Amino acid sequence: MRLAIPILFALALAGCTSGQPPRVQVSLPPVPEDIRACAQRHVAKPPGDKPLTEREVYVLISKLKASETAKSGCLVRLISLYEAQAAIVVEALK
């Protein structure tokens, strides 16, 4: 019986509100796999330790330019995804 009174009192108080607004729960989707793969892609180091020929340098520069263009595209998509999710959160908090 001694234990019943504090338990009943605690149960009665459990229904009281604290006056604080409810916490908003946010669930963000994972980063899309194509963006993750794009971010992890890179141009490999040329094989061997010998100096590069002029042709190898031009080929490497061409690959680097293509890689940078692809990464820039990934970054634009990632920023768009972030901004869309941020807008959803801002709207939910209104």
Secondary structure, DSSP 8 states (H G I E B T S, - for coil): -TTHHHHHHHHHHHT---S-------------HHHHHHHH------SSSS---HHHHHHHHHHHHHHHHHHHHHHHHHHHHHHHHHHHHHHHH-
